[in-house]
Amino acid sequence: MPPPHSTPSWLADAVLYQIYPQSFADSDGDGVGDFAGITARLDHLAWLGVNAVWLNPCFASPFRDAGYDVSDYLSVAPRYGTDEDLAALVAAAKERGIRVLLDLVAGHTSDEHPWFRAAADDPSDGRYIWAEGRPPGFVPSPGSRAGSYLPNFFDSQPALNFGYARTDPAEPWRQPVDAPGPLANRAALREIMDHWLRLGLAGFRVDMAHSLVKDDPDLVETGKLWTELRAWLDEAHPEAALLAEWGDPAVSVPAGFHADFFLQFGGPSDGLPLRSLWNNGTGTVDTRWEPRAPYFGADGGGSAGPFVTAWQSVTAVIGDRGFTTLPTANHDFSRLCCGPRTAGQLPAAFAFQMTWPTLPAVYYGDEIGMRYIPGLPDHEGSVLGPEYNRAGSRTPMQWDDSPNAGFSTAPADKLYLPLDPDPGRPTVAAQRADAGSLLHLVRRLIALRKATPELGTSGSVKVLHTGYPLVYVRGDRYLVVVNPRRDAASLDLPRPTLASARPVEGAGVTVDEDGIRADGFAWAVLDLA
C-alpha cells in the first residue's frame, strides 16, 4: 500500500490549542471542568486566533490515569457532561471557525472496559495479551481466566492486542498481527473514529501511537497498521486530521499521520530537540535525561542547534506529506514558565514558536504565562516519581483573581489544590485589559502568522545563526531575531541586505550595517528593492 500524501485543507494553517478538560473551565461549580465550561470560553480562543482545539480524553473512565484509562470509547465521561453537551461545544466552536479534535487512546483500555471484563472470563478472547503463569511485566488475571495479562502503563490499563512483529513458539502470547484478536482491534479503531467523526469532530490526537504492535524494533508493523487506517480515513473522512503522540515525525508521517509532535521523548536523540528548547531541569524531569541548559534560558548556556538539526532532518524525510508540531508544553511536561524561567522570557519563546515552520500548539494557560506549580499531591495518576510530577502542569486555568480561578473549593480529590494564592499570578482577565501583556503579544503573533503565508508551514526558512541571538529568514523577506537570555547579544551582519530590516513586531533589537544587537526579539520586513 503506497504511503498517503493528501492532508486536510485546513491543517497547514492551523494554530492548535490543547485543553485539559477537568482543569479548563467549570460551569457548574463542582470543582471539575466540563464541556459547558469550554463552550462558555470559546470566545477567548476565537479572540486569541486559535482555530483547532485538542481535548485530552473525555470518554467514560474510572480516571485512575486522568481519562487515559477508557471504559467506553463511545460514551463521554459524565463529569464533563452529556453527548449533547459535547455536540453543543462542537457546534459553537464551528460557528467561531474552530475545529475540535479528541484524544484517542488506541493502545489500551481501562480494566473496567466491558471488553476486558469479558476477556478475563473467556480464554478464547484475543482482544488483550494473555499468558499462562506470569511472565515479566504481566499482571495476574482478575477473573476466572488463568494466567496474567500485559498492561501498557499502570496495571489498570491492559494493553490491547495488536499482535507482535516477532513471534516465538516459546512465548505463545505473541500472536501475529493478523490473528483474530488484533484484527478485531483494528476494526474497532475504525468504528470508534467513524462514530465521532460522523458527529462533527475534526480528528484525533492518538495517544502513544507508536506502541500498538509489540516487539516491533523498527516499527514496521506499527507503520503498516496506521497506513491502513489512514487509507480508510482518506476515503471515509478526507477532511479529518490524524495527529500522533509518537515523537518521531520522520517515521509517523510516512506511516500515515498528518502531523506528529516533537516531544520530550522519542524520535531524534530521544526527545532532545524539544527539551533543548524548553527544559530547564525543573518541573517534570526524567532522571534519565542528561542535564543541559535549554536555549530558552536566562543564562544563555544553550543552543538552538539540536532543534534546528532535528527539524531539518525530519523535513528532509516528510517533505510536503505532513507536518511537525511544536508545543509550548503539554499535560505530561513542564509548562514554559517553570523554575527559574520568568514571564519576561516567554515573549521570545512565543516569537520563535509562531514564526518557525512547524504547526504551533499552545498548552492552555501558557498564553498568559501560567506557572508550573511544584510539590502538588498525586491526583489521578499524575505523580510518576519524585521528580516527574505532572500535576504541576494541570492546574485550573487562571481566568480571574479568585483563589481557585473560578473553580469551586471542591475537595482535593476533585481538583489540583491548593493553588498558588499569590494575587500577582497571571490571569486572563488582567492580561486582556493590558495591551502590553503576554496574552496580547501571543494574539498579535498568531495574527501575523495567519496574515503572512511565508511565516507558515510552507514558507522557506534559512537559519543564519543558532547561538545568541537566533537569526533566521522566512520566505526570503522576513527576518526573525530571538534572544531569550538575560544579557544582550550581538552578531556581525550575516548578509549585507539584512541592514534594510524594518521591525514590525518585538522590542530590543536593532539591525544596521554594524550588525545585529538583540535584547529581546523582533520580526522584521526586509527591503528587497
C-alpha positions as CSV (number, residue, x, y, z in Angstrom):
1,M,0.0,0.0,0.0
2,P,1.6,3.3,-1.0
3,P,2.1,6.0,1.7
4,P,-0.6,8.7,1.7
5,H,0.1,12.2,0.5
6,S,-3.0,14.2,0.9
7,T,-3.7,16.4,4.0
8,P,-6.8,18.2,5.2
9,S,-7.0,21.6,3.5
10,W,-7.3,23.4,6.9
11,L,-4.4,21.8,8.7
12,A,-1.4,23.6,7.2
13,D,-2.7,26.9,8.6
14,A,-3.8,25.6,12.0
15,V,-2.9,27.0,15.3
16,L,-3.6,24.3,17.8
17,Y,-4.7,24.7,21.5
18,Q,-4.6,21.9,24.0
19,I,-7.3,21.8,26.6
20,Y,-7.1,19.6,29.7
21,P,-10.9,19.4,30.2
22,Q,-11.1,18.9,34.0
23,S,-8.9,22.0,34.6
24,F,-10.1,24.4,31.9
25,A,-13.5,25.8,32.9
26,D,-16.1,24.7,35.4
27,S,-19.7,25.6,34.5
28,D,-21.5,24.1,37.5
29,G,-19.2,24.7,40.5
30,D,-18.5,21.1,41.3
31,G,-14.7,21.6,41.0
32,V,-14.2,19.8,37.7
33,G,-14.1,21.4,34.3
34,D,-16.7,20.4,31.7
35,F,-17.9,20.7,28.2
36,A,-20.2,23.6,29.0
37,G,-17.4,25.4,30.6
38,I,-15.3,25.1,27.5
39,T,-18.2,26.3,25.4
40,A,-18.5,29.4,27.5
41,R,-14.8,30.2,27.0
42,L,-14.7,29.7,23.2
43,D,-14.7,33.4,22.7
44,H,-11.4,33.6,24.4
45,L,-9.9,31.2,21.9
46,A,-11.5,32.9,18.9
47,W,-10.2,36.2,20.1
48,L,-6.7,34.7,20.5
49,G,-6.8,33.3,17.0
50,V,-6.9,29.6,17.7
51,N,-8.6,27.6,15.1
52,A,-8.2,24.0,16.3
53,V,-8.6,22.6,19.8
54,W,-7.4,19.2,21.1
55,L,-9.2,17.9,24.2
56,N,-7.5,15.4,26.5
57,P,-9.5,12.1,26.8
58,C,-13.2,12.8,27.6
59,F,-14.5,9.2,27.3
60,A,-16.1,7.3,30.1
61,S,-13.4,6.3,32.6
62,P,-12.7,5.5,36.2
63,F,-10.0,8.1,36.0
64,R,-7.1,6.2,37.5
65,D,-5.0,7.9,34.8
66,A,-6.9,11.1,34.2
67,G,-9.1,9.5,31.5
68,Y,-6.3,7.6,29.7
69,D,-8.0,4.5,31.1
70,V,-11.1,4.3,28.9
71,S,-14.0,2.2,29.9
72,D,-16.3,3.1,26.9
73,Y,-15.0,4.7,23.7
74,L,-18.5,5.6,22.5
75,S,-19.7,7.5,25.6
76,V,-18.4,10.7,27.2
77,A,-17.5,10.9,30.9
78,P,-20.4,12.2,33.0
79,R,-18.1,14.5,34.8
80,Y,-17.8,16.5,31.6
81,G,-21.5,16.4,30.6
82,T,-23.5,14.6,28.0
83,D,-23.2,13.7,24.4
84,E,-25.5,16.7,23.7
85,D,-23.1,19.0,25.7
86,L,-20.2,17.8,23.5
87,A,-22.3,18.3,20.4
88,A,-23.1,21.8,21.5
89,L,-19.4,22.5,22.1
90,V,-18.5,21.3,18.6
91,A,-21.3,23.4,17.0
92,A,-20.4,26.5,19.0
93,A,-16.7,26.1,18.1
94,K,-17.6,25.7,14.4
95,E,-19.5,29.0,14.5
96,R,-16.2,30.6,15.5
97,G,-14.1,28.8,12.9
98,I,-12.6,26.4,15.5
99,R,-12.4,22.6,14.9
100,V,-12.4,20.2,17.8
101,L,-10.3,17.1,18.0
102,L,-10.5,14.3,20.6
103,D,-7.7,12.3,22.2
104,L,-7.9,8.6,21.1
105,V,-6.3,6.1,23.5
106,A,-5.6,3.4,21.0
107,G,-3.3,1.0,22.7
108,H,-5.0,0.1,25.9
109,T,-8.3,0.4,27.8
110,S,-9.3,0.5,31.5
111,D,-9.6,-2.8,33.3
112,E,-13.2,-1.8,33.7
113,H,-13.9,-1.8,30.0
114,P,-16.5,-4.5,29.0
115,W,-14.1,-5.9,26.5
116,F,-11.6,-6.7,29.3
117,R,-14.2,-7.9,31.8
118,A,-15.4,-10.4,29.1
119,A,-11.8,-11.4,28.2
120,A,-11.0,-12.1,31.9
121,D,-13.5,-14.9,31.9
122,D,-13.1,-16.1,28.4
123,P,-9.9,-18.0,27.5
124,S,-10.8,-17.8,23.8
125,D,-10.9,-13.9,23.8
126,G,-7.9,-12.4,22.0
127,R,-8.6,-8.7,22.4
128,Y,-5.8,-8.5,25.1
129,I,-2.5,-10.1,25.6
130,W,-2.7,-13.1,28.0
131,A,-0.2,-15.6,29.1
132,E,-0.1,-18.7,31.3
133,G,1.7,-18.2,34.5
134,R,3.2,-14.7,35.0
135,P,6.0,-13.6,32.6
136,P,7.9,-10.5,33.5
137,G,5.7,-7.4,33.1
138,F,2.4,-9.3,33.3
139,V,-0.3,-8.8,35.9
140,P,-2.4,-11.6,37.5
141,S,-5.8,-12.1,35.9
142,P,-8.7,-10.5,37.9
143,G,-11.3,-13.0,36.5
144,S,-11.7,-16.8,36.1
145,R,-9.3,-16.9,33.3
146,A,-6.0,-18.4,34.4
147,G,-2.7,-16.7,34.0
148,S,-2.0,-13.0,33.5
149,Y,-2.3,-10.0,31.2
150,L,0.1,-7.4,29.8
151,P,-0.6,-3.8,30.8
152,N,0.7,-0.8,28.8
153,F,1.2,1.6,31.6
154,F,-0.5,1.3,35.0
155,D,-1.8,-2.2,36.0
156,S,-5.3,-0.9,35.4
157,Q,-4.5,-0.3,31.7
158,P,-4.4,-3.7,29.9
159,A,-2.8,-3.5,26.5
160,L,-5.0,-4.1,23.6
161,N,-3.6,-6.9,21.4
162,F,-2.4,-5.6,18.0
163,G,-0.1,-8.6,17.7
164,Y,3.7,-8.9,17.8
165,A,6.1,-8.2,15.0
166,R,8.2,-11.2,16.0
167,T,6.6,-14.3,17.2
168,D,8.2,-17.0,19.3
169,P,6.8,-20.6,19.9
170,A,8.2,-20.4,23.4
171,E,6.0,-17.4,24.1
172,P,2.6,-18.3,22.7
173,W,1.1,-15.0,23.8
174,R,3.0,-13.4,20.9
175,Q,0.2,-13.6,18.4
176,P,0.9,-12.4,14.8
177,V,-0.6,-9.1,13.7
178,D,-3.2,-10.9,11.5
179,A,-4.6,-13.1,14.3
180,P,-8.3,-12.7,15.1
181,G,-7.8,-10.5,18.2
182,P,-5.5,-8.0,16.6
183,L,-7.8,-7.8,13.5
184,A,-10.8,-7.2,15.7
185,N,-9.0,-4.3,17.5
186,R,-8.0,-2.7,14.1
187,A,-11.7,-2.8,13.1
188,A,-12.7,-1.3,16.5
189,L,-10.4,1.7,15.9
190,R,-12.2,2.4,12.6
191,E,-15.6,2.1,14.3
192,I,-14.6,4.4,17.1
193,M,-13.1,7.1,14.8
194,D,-16.1,6.8,12.4
195,H,-18.6,7.3,15.3
196,W,-17.1,10.6,16.5
197,L,-16.2,12.0,13.1
198,R,-19.8,11.5,11.9
199,L,-20.9,13.6,14.9
200,G,-18.8,16.5,13.7
201,L,-15.4,16.1,15.4
202,A,-12.5,17.1,13.2
203,G,-10.0,14.4,14.0
204,F,-7.9,12.8,16.7
205,R,-4.6,13.1,18.6
206,V,-3.6,9.5,19.1
207,D,-2.1,8.6,22.4
208,M,1.2,6.5,22.3
209,A,0.6,5.8,18.7
210,H,3.9,4.0,18.3
211,S,3.1,1.4,20.9
212,L,0.4,-0.7,19.4
213,V,2.3,-3.6,17.8
214,K,4.6,-5.2,20.4
215,D,8.3,-6.1,19.8
216,D,8.4,-4.1,16.6
217,P,12.0,-2.8,16.6
218,D,11.8,-0.7,13.5
219,L,8.1,0.0,14.0
220,V,7.4,-1.5,10.5
221,E,4.3,-3.4,11.5
222,T,3.0,-0.4,13.5
223,G,3.6,1.7,10.5
224,K,1.6,-0.7,8.3
225,L,-1.3,-0.6,10.8
226,W,-1.5,3.2,10.6
227,T,-1.0,3.3,6.8
228,E,-4.0,1.0,6.5
229,L,-6.1,3.2,8.9
230,R,-5.1,6.3,7.0
231,A,-6.2,4.9,3.7
232,W,-9.6,4.2,5.2
233,L,-9.7,7.7,6.7
234,D,-8.8,9.4,3.4
235,E,-11.7,7.6,1.8
236,A,-14.3,8.0,4.5
237,H,-13.4,11.3,6.1
238,P,-10.9,13.2,3.9
239,E,-11.0,16.4,5.9
240,A,-10.3,14.7,9.3
241,A,-6.8,15.1,10.8
242,L,-4.8,12.4,12.5
243,L,-2.1,13.7,14.9
244,A,0.3,11.3,16.6
245,E,1.8,11.2,20.0
246,W,4.8,9.5,18.6
247,G,7.6,12.0,18.8
248,D,9.2,11.0,15.5
249,P,7.6,12.7,12.5
250,A,10.2,11.1,10.1
251,V,8.6,7.7,10.9
252,S,5.0,8.6,11.9
253,V,4.1,10.9,9.0
254,P,5.2,8.4,6.2
255,A,3.2,5.8,8.2
256,G,0.0,7.8,7.7
257,F,-0.3,10.6,10.3
258,H,-0.9,14.1,9.1
259,A,1.3,15.5,11.9
260,D,3.4,14.5,14.8
261,F,4.7,16.4,17.8
262,F,8.3,17.0,18.8
263,L,8.0,15.6,22.3
264,Q,10.1,15.2,25.5
265,F,10.7,11.6,24.5
266,G,11.1,9.6,21.3
267,G,12.4,10.5,17.9
268,P,15.7,12.3,17.2
269,S,18.0,11.9,20.2
270,D,15.1,10.6,22.4
271,G,13.3,13.9,22.7
272,L,16.3,16.2,22.9
273,P,15.1,18.7,20.2
274,L,12.1,19.8,22.4
275,R,14.0,19.6,25.7
276,S,16.9,21.5,24.2
277,L,14.5,24.4,23.7
278,W,12.4,24.5,26.9
279,N,13.5,22.1,29.6
280,N,15.5,23.8,32.4
281,G,15.8,20.8,34.7
282,T,12.7,21.7,36.8
283,G,9.1,20.5,36.9
284,T,8.7,17.2,35.2
285,V,12.2,15.8,35.0
286,D,13.1,12.3,34.0
287,T,16.3,11.2,35.7
288,R,17.5,9.5,32.5
289,W,17.7,12.9,30.7
290,E,21.2,14.3,30.6
291,P,21.2,17.7,32.3
292,R,21.8,20.5,29.8
293,A,21.0,24.2,29.5
294,P,18.0,25.0,27.3
295,Y,18.2,27.6,24.6
296,F,15.3,29.5,26.2
297,G,17.1,30.1,29.5
298,A,18.2,33.3,31.1
299,D,21.8,32.2,31.5
300,G,22.3,31.7,27.8
301,G,24.1,28.4,28.0
302,G,22.1,26.5,25.4
303,S,22.0,26.3,21.6
304,A,19.2,26.2,19.1
305,G,21.4,23.8,17.0
306,P,19.9,20.5,18.2
307,F,16.4,21.6,17.4
308,V,17.3,23.1,14.1
309,T,19.3,20.0,13.0
310,A,16.5,17.6,14.1
311,W,13.8,19.7,12.3
312,Q,15.9,19.8,9.1
313,S,16.4,16.0,9.2
314,V,12.7,15.4,9.7
315,T,11.7,17.8,7.0
316,A,14.0,16.2,4.5
317,V,12.1,12.9,5.0
318,I,8.5,14.0,5.2
319,G,8.6,16.8,2.6
320,D,5.0,18.0,2.0
321,R,3.3,14.8,3.2
322,G,2.6,16.2,6.7
323,F,3.8,18.4,9.5
324,T,5.8,18.6,12.6
325,T,4.1,20.2,15.6
326,L,5.9,22.3,18.2
327,P,4.1,22.5,21.6
328,T,4.8,25.1,24.3
329,A,4.1,22.3,26.8
330,N,1.6,19.5,27.4
331,H,-0.1,17.7,30.2
332,D,2.9,15.4,30.7
333,F,5.7,18.0,30.5
334,S,6.6,21.2,32.4
335,R,5.0,24.5,31.4
336,L,7.1,27.2,29.7
337,C,7.0,29.2,32.9
338,C,8.8,26.8,35.2
339,G,11.5,27.0,37.8
340,P,14.0,29.9,37.1
341,R,12.3,30.9,33.8
342,T,10.4,34.1,34.3
343,A,7.4,35.6,32.5
344,G,9.8,38.0,30.9
345,Q,11.4,35.3,28.9
346,L,8.1,34.0,27.4
347,P,7.7,36.6,24.6
348,A,10.9,35.3,22.9
349,A,9.7,31.7,23.2
350,F,6.3,32.6,21.6
351,A,8.0,34.7,18.9
352,F,10.1,31.7,17.9
353,Q,7.2,29.2,18.0
354,M,4.9,31.4,15.9
355,T,7.5,32.2,13.3
356,W,9.0,28.7,12.8
357,P,7.6,26.4,10.0
358,T,6.0,23.9,12.4
359,L,2.4,23.7,13.5
360,P,2.2,25.7,16.8
361,A,0.4,24.1,19.7
362,V,-0.3,26.2,22.7
363,Y,-1.0,24.4,26.0
364,Y,-3.8,26.1,27.9
365,G,-2.6,28.8,30.2
366,D,0.8,29.2,28.5
367,E,-0.6,32.2,26.6
368,I,-0.8,34.1,29.9
369,G,2.3,32.6,31.5
370,M,0.8,30.3,34.0
371,R,3.5,28.8,36.2
372,Y,4.2,25.1,36.8
373,I,3.3,24.6,40.5
374,P,5.7,22.2,42.2
375,G,5.0,19.8,45.1
376,L,1.3,19.1,44.4
377,P,0.0,15.7,45.6
378,D,-0.8,12.9,43.3
379,H,-4.1,13.2,41.5
380,E,-5.5,10.6,39.1
381,G,-2.0,9.1,38.5
382,S,-0.2,12.4,38.0
383,V,2.9,11.6,40.0
384,L,5.2,9.1,38.3
385,G,8.2,9.6,40.5
386,P,9.8,12.0,42.9
387,E,10.8,14.3,40.0
388,Y,8.2,13.5,37.5
389,N,5.1,15.2,38.9
390,R,2.7,16.1,36.1
391,A,0.1,17.7,38.5
392,G,2.0,21.0,38.3
393,S,1.1,21.4,34.7
394,R,-2.6,20.5,35.1
395,T,-3.8,23.2,37.5
396,P,-7.0,25.2,36.7
397,M,-7.0,27.8,34.1
398,Q,-6.5,31.2,35.8
399,W,-9.4,33.1,34.4
400,D,-9.6,35.7,37.1
401,D,-8.0,36.5,40.5
402,S,-10.3,34.4,42.7
403,P,-8.4,31.8,44.8
404,N,-9.2,28.9,42.5
405,A,-9.6,30.8,39.2
406,G,-13.4,30.3,39.0
407,F,-13.5,26.7,40.2
408,S,-15.3,25.8,43.4
409,T,-13.5,25.0,46.6
410,A,-14.1,21.3,46.0
411,P,-12.3,18.5,47.9
412,A,-8.7,17.9,46.8
413,D,-9.7,14.7,45.1
414,K,-11.8,16.8,42.7
415,L,-9.1,19.3,41.7
416,Y,-5.4,20.1,41.9
417,L,-5.5,22.0,45.2
418,P,-4.2,24.1,46.8
419,L,-3.4,26.7,44.1
420,D,-0.9,29.4,44.5
421,P,-2.7,32.2,46.4
422,D,-0.3,34.9,45.1
423,P,-2.6,37.8,44.0
424,G,0.0,38.7,41.4
425,R,-0.3,35.5,39.4
426,P,-1.2,36.0,35.8
427,T,-4.9,35.9,34.8
428,V,-6.8,36.1,31.6
429,A,-8.9,39.0,32.9
430,A,-5.9,41.1,33.9
431,Q,-4.0,40.5,30.7
432,R,-6.9,41.0,28.4
433,A,-7.2,44.5,29.9
434,D,-3.4,45.2,29.4
435,A,-2.4,45.8,25.8
436,G,1.2,45.2,26.8
437,S,0.6,41.8,28.2
438,L,1.9,38.4,27.0
439,L,-1.7,37.5,26.1
440,H,-1.9,40.4,23.6
441,L,1.5,39.6,22.2
442,V,0.6,36.0,21.5
443,R,-2.6,37.2,19.8
444,R,-0.6,39.6,17.6
445,L,1.9,36.9,16.7
446,I,-0.9,34.5,15.7
447,A,-2.4,37.2,13.6
448,L,0.9,37.9,11.9
449,R,1.4,34.3,11.2
450,K,-2.1,34.0,9.7
451,A,-1.7,37.1,7.6
452,T,1.8,36.2,6.3
453,P,1.9,32.9,4.4
454,E,5.7,33.0,4.4
455,L,5.6,32.5,8.2
456,G,3.5,29.4,7.9
457,T,4.4,25.7,7.4
458,S,5.0,26.1,3.7
459,G,7.3,29.1,3.8
460,S,11.1,28.6,3.5
461,V,13.5,29.2,6.3
462,K,17.2,30.0,6.2
463,V,19.0,29.8,9.5
464,L,21.8,32.2,9.8
465,H,22.8,31.7,13.5
466,T,21.8,29.2,16.1
467,G,23.6,30.8,19.1
468,Y,22.6,34.0,20.8
469,P,20.8,35.6,19.1
470,L,19.0,33.1,17.0
471,V,18.6,34.5,13.5
472,Y,16.7,33.2,10.5
473,V,14.9,34.5,7.4
474,R,11.4,33.3,6.3
475,G,10.4,33.4,2.7
476,D,13.5,35.5,1.7
477,R,11.9,38.7,3.0
478,Y,11.1,38.4,6.8
479,L,13.9,38.5,9.4
480,V,13.4,36.9,12.8
481,V,15.8,37.6,15.6
482,V,15.4,36.0,19.0
483,N,17.5,36.4,22.2
484,P,15.9,34.8,25.3
485,R,18.9,35.2,27.6
486,R,19.2,37.8,30.3
487,D,22.1,39.6,28.7
488,A,22.0,41.3,25.3
489,A,23.7,39.5,22.4
490,S,25.3,40.8,19.2
491,L,26.2,39.3,15.9
492,D,28.1,40.6,12.8
493,L,25.7,41.1,10.0
494,P,25.4,37.7,8.2
495,R,24.2,39.3,5.0
496,P,24.5,43.0,3.9
497,T,20.9,43.0,2.8
498,L,19.7,42.5,6.3
499,A,20.6,46.1,7.2
500,S,17.4,47.1,5.4
501,A,15.3,45.3,8.0
502,R,12.2,47.2,9.2
503,P,10.9,46.0,12.6
504,V,7.2,45.1,12.7
505,E,6.8,43.3,16.0
506,G,9.0,42.9,19.0
507,A,11.4,45.1,21.0
508,G,15.0,45.4,22.0
509,V,16.5,44.6,18.6
510,T,18.5,46.8,16.2
511,V,19.8,45.8,12.8
512,D,22.1,48.0,10.7
513,E,25.4,48.0,8.9
514,D,27.2,47.5,12.2
515,G,25.4,44.2,12.9
516,I,22.6,42.8,15.0
517,R,22.1,43.7,18.6
518,A,19.4,41.9,20.5
519,D,17.9,42.2,24.0
520,G,14.6,40.6,23.2
521,F,13.1,39.6,19.8
522,A,12.0,41.1,16.6
523,W,10.1,40.2,13.4
524,A,11.1,42.5,10.6
525,V,10.5,43.0,6.9
526,L,13.4,43.3,4.5
527,D,13.6,45.8,1.7
528,L,14.3,43.7,-1.4
529,A,14.1,46.7,-3.8
